[in-house]
Amino acid sequence: MTSPEWTSGAWPVRGLGPREGLPPGLFWPARRGDPDGPTEWQTRSGAFRSTGGGRWVPADVGLSVEQRIIEAAARLPAWGAVTGWAALRLRGAHWFDGTGRRKEPLPIPIALGTSHSLRAGAGIALSREIVPLEAMSRARGVRVTSPLWSVAHEMRKADDDEAAVVAFELAAFHDLVSVAELAAYTETALGTRQGVGRIRELLPHLEENSWSPAEPVMRLTWCGVGFGRPLANRPVFDLAGHFVGTPDLIDPVAGVYGMYDGALHLAGEVRQQDVAKDAAYRRLGLEGVTMMAGDQRQRDPFAVRLAEAYARAGRRAADQRRWSVEPPPWWTPTFTVSQRRALTPYDRQRLLWNRRAA
């Protein structure tokens, strides 16, 4: 049961407050003298550590990504909310792990407006944009911006277009936003805010069925070197309608599929499964290409291998192509956010296990 636990003036942000809503293992910072806060002796003895702004947590509390967000949120004044990737993380979007491309810790994005005394630094990135009340709620007891505002914030502030696309697709993985919702939101809520033009330009390039941060990078690279846009995580069937596998990307017209091999795919059972799938795809007449982790830093080798795969596929006779991406009647499609949201809890558990494994 939820209730308005926090009120300033005439407006509430509904939901359990931080002391009631935080899951086990996370600690809301307290001031000296608070009922659940440390004594002066405890802070001097090293039993508690400072989180800034005169607040403390026990010294043995680890700095998980969620705890970092909580400690930044505790410094919020009466108005404002956690936004961007951090708000999405608190809503359960685990792909937002709080690190950048070089695995450096990212600052926690906070939206405060213009009238505040909090300063950037110490792991906090401030936005002076005024967030409308309807774009704020609570997640895990913390004031956060809505999924659409949070995704739009990440896309508008991203270092480049590729990072903006990745941010959207990681949120869509968790069914927090759809392309149609984002398109409408840019027109109805964002107006002429800085960076909205980028979102509008990228809308045709967004995908709702990426399963990892690397997949949109591979797809954008694929299209960037001149080949047609492949389908993302589309199941492949033989001509009898039997399921064969789900490659990360596939161009069903050319007969070329793509897979990303990160550290998880380099050894053990996962590697055995990958080799078996590759053999099964080749038996159907498909030609494959693999992107490795190093290809994200230098794309040319992948582009060469992709061109070679297209050349091999082009030499195959039509009667050698024995695949289909059209699901048989018994298959339940989960390619879009709307399709996944329509699933029952039982079907989500049954049909989306492979996405969780990704």
C-alpha positions as CSV (number, residue, x, y, z in Angstrom):
1,M,0.0,0.0,0.0
2,T,1.4,3.4,-0.9
3,S,0.6,6.8,0.6
4,P,2.0,10.3,0.3
5,E,5.0,10.1,2.5
6,W,6.7,13.4,1.4
7,T,5.1,16.8,1.0
8,S,6.4,20.2,0.3
9,G,3.9,23.0,0.1
10,A,0.8,21.8,-1.8
11,W,2.4,19.1,-3.9
12,P,3.2,15.5,-2.9
13,V,5.4,12.9,-4.5
14,R,3.5,9.7,-3.8
15,G,4.9,6.5,-2.6
16,L,6.8,5.1,0.4
17,G,9.5,7.3,1.7
18,P,13.2,6.2,1.7
19,R,13.3,4.8,5.2
20,E,10.2,2.6,4.4
21,G,10.8,1.9,0.8
22,L,14.5,1.0,0.6
23,P,15.2,-2.7,0.1
24,P,17.4,-4.6,2.5
25,G,21.1,-3.9,2.1
26,L,20.7,-0.2,1.3
27,F,21.1,2.6,3.9
28,W,19.6,6.1,3.9
29,P,22.2,8.5,5.2
30,A,21.3,10.2,8.5
31,R,22.5,13.3,10.4
32,R,24.0,13.3,13.8
33,G,21.2,13.4,16.3
34,D,18.6,11.9,14.1
35,P,16.7,9.0,15.7
36,D,18.5,6.6,13.5
37,G,21.6,8.7,13.1
38,P,25.1,8.4,14.7
39,T,26.4,10.1,17.7
40,E,29.3,12.5,17.5
41,W,31.5,9.9,19.0
42,Q,30.5,7.3,16.4
43,T,31.4,9.7,13.6
44,R,34.8,10.5,15.2
45,S,35.6,6.9,15.9
46,G,35.3,5.8,12.2
47,A,32.3,3.7,12.8
48,F,30.4,5.8,10.3
49,R,31.5,7.4,7.1
50,S,30.4,10.8,5.7
51,T,28.3,10.9,2.5
52,G,28.4,14.7,2.3
53,G,26.0,17.3,3.4
54,G,26.4,16.4,7.0
55,R,25.0,12.9,6.6
56,W,26.5,9.5,7.5
57,V,26.1,5.8,7.0
58,P,27.8,2.9,8.8
59,A,31.4,2.6,7.7
60,D,30.9,-1.0,6.5
61,V,28.2,-0.1,4.0
62,G,29.5,-0.9,0.6
63,L,29.3,1.5,-2.4
64,S,27.1,-0.5,-4.7
65,V,25.6,1.5,-7.6
66,E,22.3,1.6,-5.8
67,Q,24.0,2.8,-2.6
68,R,25.8,5.6,-4.5
69,I,22.4,6.7,-5.9
70,I,20.8,6.6,-2.4
71,E,23.6,8.7,-0.9
72,A,23.2,11.3,-3.7
73,A,19.4,11.3,-3.3
74,A,19.7,12.0,0.4
75,R,21.2,15.4,-0.5
76,L,18.1,16.5,-2.4
77,P,16.4,19.6,-1.1
78,A,12.6,20.0,-1.0
79,W,12.3,20.0,-4.8
80,G,14.0,17.8,-7.4
81,A,14.7,14.1,-8.1
82,V,17.2,11.6,-9.3
83,T,17.1,11.4,-13.1
84,G,18.8,9.8,-16.1
85,W,20.5,6.4,-15.8
86,A,20.3,6.5,-12.0
87,A,16.5,6.8,-12.0
88,L,16.2,4.0,-14.5
89,R,18.5,1.8,-12.4
90,L,16.2,2.3,-9.3
91,R,13.3,1.2,-11.5
92,G,15.0,-2.1,-12.1
93,A,16.9,-1.4,-15.3
94,H,20.0,-3.4,-14.4
95,W,22.0,-2.7,-17.6
96,F,22.6,0.9,-16.2
97,D,25.5,-0.1,-14.0
98,G,26.8,3.3,-13.2
99,T,29.9,3.1,-15.4
100,G,30.9,4.7,-18.7
101,R,32.5,3.3,-21.8
102,R,35.9,2.9,-20.0
103,K,34.2,1.5,-16.9
104,E,34.8,4.8,-15.0
105,P,32.1,5.6,-12.3
106,L,29.5,8.0,-13.7
107,P,28.2,10.9,-11.5
108,I,24.7,10.6,-10.3
109,P,22.4,12.8,-12.3
110,I,20.2,15.1,-10.2
111,A,17.5,17.4,-11.5
112,L,17.0,20.4,-9.2
113,G,16.0,23.5,-11.2
114,T,17.6,26.8,-10.6
115,S,16.9,27.6,-6.9
116,H,19.1,25.3,-4.8
117,S,22.4,25.4,-2.8
118,L,23.6,21.9,-3.8
119,R,26.7,21.9,-5.9
120,A,28.0,19.6,-8.6
121,G,31.0,17.4,-7.8
122,A,31.6,14.6,-5.3
123,G,29.9,12.2,-7.7
124,I,26.9,14.3,-8.5
125,A,25.9,15.9,-11.9
126,L,23.3,18.6,-11.6
127,S,20.7,19.6,-14.1
128,R,19.1,23.0,-13.7
129,E,16.0,22.0,-15.7
130,I,12.7,22.3,-13.8
131,V,11.0,18.9,-13.9
132,P,7.2,19.1,-13.9
133,L,5.5,17.5,-11.0
134,E,3.8,14.8,-13.2
135,A,7.3,13.6,-14.2
136,M,8.3,12.7,-10.6
137,S,7.4,9.7,-8.5
138,R,9.2,7.3,-6.2
139,A,11.2,4.2,-6.8
140,R,12.6,2.2,-3.9
141,G,11.6,5.1,-1.7
142,V,13.6,7.7,-3.6
143,R,12.2,10.6,-5.6
144,V,13.0,9.9,-9.3
145,T,11.9,11.3,-12.6
146,S,9.6,9.2,-14.8
147,P,11.1,6.6,-17.2
148,L,10.3,8.9,-20.2
149,W,11.9,11.9,-18.7
150,S,14.9,9.8,-17.5
151,V,15.5,8.3,-20.9
152,A,15.1,11.6,-22.7
153,H,17.6,13.1,-20.2
154,E,20.1,10.4,-21.0
155,M,19.7,10.8,-24.7
156,R,19.9,14.6,-24.7
157,K,23.0,14.6,-22.5
158,A,24.8,11.7,-24.1
159,D,28.3,12.2,-25.5
160,D,27.2,11.1,-29.0
161,D,24.3,9.7,-30.9
162,E,25.5,6.1,-30.4
163,A,25.4,6.5,-26.6
164,A,22.0,8.1,-26.9
165,V,20.6,5.1,-28.9
166,V,22.2,2.6,-26.4
167,A,20.5,4.5,-23.5
168,F,17.1,4.2,-25.0
169,E,17.5,0.5,-25.9
170,L,18.6,-0.5,-22.5
171,A,15.5,1.1,-21.0
172,A,13.3,-0.5,-23.7
173,F,14.8,-3.9,-22.7
174,H,13.0,-3.5,-19.4
175,D,9.8,-2.3,-21.1
176,L,10.1,1.1,-19.4
177,V,9.6,3.1,-22.6
178,S,8.6,2.5,-26.2
179,V,9.6,4.3,-29.4
180,A,6.0,5.6,-29.8
181,E,5.9,6.8,-26.3
182,L,9.2,8.7,-26.6
183,A,8.1,10.2,-29.9
184,A,4.9,11.5,-28.4
185,Y,6.8,12.7,-25.3
186,T,9.2,14.8,-27.3
187,E,6.2,16.7,-28.7
188,T,4.0,17.0,-25.7
189,A,6.4,17.4,-22.8
190,L,9.9,18.3,-23.9
191,G,9.2,21.2,-26.3
192,T,12.3,23.0,-27.3
193,R,14.6,21.8,-24.5
194,Q,18.2,21.5,-25.4
195,G,18.9,18.2,-27.1
196,V,15.4,17.3,-28.2
197,G,16.4,17.7,-31.8
198,R,18.8,14.7,-31.4
199,I,15.9,12.6,-30.0
200,R,13.7,13.4,-33.0
201,E,16.5,12.6,-35.4
202,L,17.3,9.2,-33.8
203,L,13.7,8.0,-33.5
204,P,13.8,6.1,-36.8
205,H,17.0,4.3,-35.7
206,L,15.8,3.0,-32.3
207,E,15.1,-0.6,-31.6
208,E,12.9,-2.1,-28.8
209,N,14.4,-5.6,-28.8
210,S,18.1,-5.2,-28.0
211,W,19.3,-7.5,-25.3
212,S,22.6,-6.0,-24.3
213,P,24.6,-2.7,-24.6
214,A,26.8,-4.2,-27.3
215,E,23.9,-5.1,-29.7
216,P,22.9,-1.5,-30.7
217,V,26.6,-0.7,-31.2
218,M,26.9,-3.6,-33.6
219,R,23.7,-2.7,-35.4
220,L,24.7,1.0,-35.8
221,T,28.1,-0.1,-37.1
222,W,26.5,-2.6,-39.5
223,C,24.3,0.2,-41.0
224,G,27.0,2.7,-40.9
225,V,29.2,0.8,-43.3
226,G,26.4,0.7,-45.9
227,F,24.4,-2.5,-45.3
228,G,20.7,-2.7,-44.7
229,R,19.3,-2.5,-41.2
230,P,19.2,-6.0,-39.7
231,L,16.5,-7.4,-37.4
232,A,17.3,-7.6,-33.7
233,N,17.0,-10.9,-31.8
234,R,14.6,-12.3,-34.3
235,P,14.1,-16.1,-34.0
236,V,15.1,-18.2,-37.0
237,F,13.2,-21.2,-38.1
238,D,13.8,-23.9,-40.6
239,L,11.3,-24.3,-43.5
240,A,9.3,-26.9,-41.5
241,G,8.7,-24.3,-38.8
242,H,11.1,-25.7,-36.2
243,F,12.9,-23.1,-34.0
244,V,16.7,-23.1,-34.6
245,G,18.0,-20.1,-32.7
246,T,18.0,-16.3,-32.1
247,P,21.0,-14.5,-33.5
248,D,21.7,-11.0,-32.1
249,L,21.2,-9.5,-35.6
250,I,20.0,-11.0,-38.9
251,D,19.4,-9.6,-42.4
252,P,16.9,-12.2,-43.7
253,V,17.0,-10.9,-47.3
254,A,20.8,-11.3,-47.7
255,G,21.0,-14.3,-45.4
256,V,23.6,-12.8,-43.0
257,Y,23.5,-12.9,-39.2
258,G,25.6,-11.3,-36.6
259,M,26.6,-12.3,-33.0
260,Y,28.4,-10.4,-30.3
261,D,31.0,-12.3,-28.3
262,G,31.9,-10.7,-25.0
263,A,33.7,-12.3,-22.1
264,L,30.7,-14.5,-21.3
265,H,31.0,-16.2,-24.6
266,L,34.7,-17.1,-24.6
267,A,34.7,-20.4,-22.7
268,G,32.7,-23.1,-21.2
269,E,29.1,-24.1,-21.9
270,V,28.2,-20.8,-23.4
271,R,31.0,-21.1,-26.0
272,Q,29.9,-24.7,-26.8
273,Q,26.3,-23.4,-27.4
274,D,27.6,-20.6,-29.6
275,V,29.6,-23.1,-31.8
276,A,26.6,-25.4,-32.1
277,K,24.3,-22.5,-33.1
278,D,26.8,-21.3,-35.7
279,A,26.8,-24.8,-37.2
280,A,23.0,-24.9,-37.2
281,Y,22.8,-21.5,-39.0
282,R,25.3,-22.6,-41.6
283,R,23.3,-25.7,-42.3
284,L,20.3,-23.4,-43.1
285,G,22.5,-21.5,-45.6
286,L,23.1,-18.4,-43.4
287,E,26.5,-16.7,-43.3
288,G,27.6,-15.3,-40.0
289,V,29.9,-12.5,-38.6
290,T,31.0,-11.9,-35.1
291,M,31.8,-8.7,-33.3
292,M,34.3,-9.0,-30.5
293,A,34.8,-6.6,-27.6
294,G,37.8,-5.0,-29.2
295,D,35.8,-4.2,-32.3
296,Q,34.0,-1.6,-30.4
297,R,37.2,0.5,-30.1
298,Q,38.2,-0.1,-33.7
299,R,35.4,-0.9,-36.1
300,D,37.3,-1.5,-39.4
301,P,38.0,-5.2,-38.8
302,F,34.4,-5.9,-38.1
303,A,33.3,-4.0,-41.2
304,V,35.7,-6.1,-43.3
305,R,34.4,-9.4,-41.9
306,L,30.8,-8.2,-42.4
307,A,31.5,-7.4,-46.1
308,E,33.0,-10.8,-46.5
309,A,29.9,-12.5,-45.0
310,Y,27.7,-10.5,-47.4
311,A,29.9,-11.6,-50.3
312,R,29.7,-15.3,-49.3
313,A,25.9,-15.0,-48.9
314,G,25.6,-13.5,-52.3
315,R,27.3,-16.5,-53.9
316,R,24.8,-19.0,-52.4
317,A,22.1,-20.3,-54.7
318,A,18.5,-19.6,-53.8
319,D,17.8,-23.3,-53.1
320,Q,20.5,-23.3,-50.4
321,R,18.5,-20.8,-48.3
322,R,16.5,-22.8,-46.0
323,W,15.5,-20.4,-43.2
324,S,12.6,-18.2,-42.3
325,V,12.1,-15.4,-39.7
326,E,8.3,-15.6,-40.0
327,P,7.1,-17.2,-36.7
328,P,4.8,-20.2,-37.0
329,P,1.3,-19.9,-35.5
330,W,2.3,-21.4,-32.2
331,W,5.0,-18.8,-31.6
332,T,4.3,-15.9,-29.3
333,P,6.2,-12.8,-30.5
334,T,8.0,-10.6,-28.0
335,F,9.8,-8.2,-30.4
336,T,8.2,-5.0,-29.1
337,V,7.6,-3.3,-25.8
338,S,3.8,-3.5,-26.3
339,Q,4.0,-7.2,-27.0
340,R,5.9,-7.9,-23.9
341,R,3.8,-5.6,-21.7
342,A,0.7,-7.6,-22.9
343,L,2.1,-10.9,-21.5
344,T,0.7,-12.4,-18.4
345,P,3.2,-12.8,-15.5
346,Y,3.3,-16.5,-16.2
347,D,4.1,-15.9,-19.9
348,R,6.7,-13.3,-19.0
349,Q,8.5,-15.9,-16.9
350,R,8.2,-18.6,-19.5
351,L,9.0,-16.6,-22.7
352,L,11.5,-14.0,-21.5
353,W,14.0,-16.2,-19.7
354,N,16.5,-15.9,-22.6
355,R,16.4,-12.1,-22.3
356,R,17.2,-12.3,-18.6
357,A,20.1,-14.7,-19.4
358,A,21.4,-12.1,-21.9
